[in-house]
């Protein structure tokens, strides 16, 4: 697997197994959205977006043509985006998401209509569904989470658990 080093300038150096190095700028929420589009039968689409939008130093053609490089970038994509894992806890009828960096959001339960609308938005881009849920179920928390690629990735990872909750005190309407 490739390794990532965060530079003093905020850029990221990716060192591949064979020693080749490439430098990337930190991907934004917009780059995350582009990488999560659903093109049919397009292998390495998300990696292509990362290379096209964030590569600062390195041979773009080499990185895009060699499957070994593409796979290594794919393996560390969460780290490139700065994914921030989070945990989920329920209190009465609110869901609290605590991110590893100390940030937090509190969401109301998803309604049937919000879920249906989110599913419709997923057809074009999975991040649209996440944005829709956050915007429609928001109760309180750190607003910057809505625009942070790393926090959004952490939320995506636990969103299914949030959607599936059906405890005694909380029924999805």
C-alpha positions, 0 to 999 in steps of 0.5 A: 500500500502507498503511504501518505505524508502531510507536508507543512504546506498542507499538501499530501505526498503519496509514496507508492510501493515502488518509491515513486512520489506524487504530491496532491492538494487536500481534496475538497467537498466538491472533489468528493462530490465529483468522485462519488458520481455514479458513472456506469462501468467506469473503473477508477472514476473516483481515482481519476477525479482525485488525479485530475483535480488534486495532483500538483506534482507527478506524472498524470499520464503515468498515474492514470495508465498504470493499474498498480498506481490506480489501485494504490491511490484507491486504497488510500483515498479515505486518507487523502480526503482526510476521513474523520471516523465518527460514532453514533449514540441515540438519546430519546429521539435524537442521534448524536454523531461524535467525530474523532476530532471532537466535532459533533452533530445532532440529527432528528430521525429521518422521515419517510419523505426525507428518506425517499427524497434522499434515495432519489438524489442518490441516483446521480450522486451518493453525496447528494443523499448525505447532504439531503439527510443532513439538511433535513434532519439537522438539529444542531452541531458544527456546521463546518461538517456539512462542507468538510470532505473528511467529516462527510466521509465519516458520516457516510460510513455510519449513515446506514446505522443511523437510517436503520435505527428502530429502537423502542423510544424511536420509531421512524415515521 
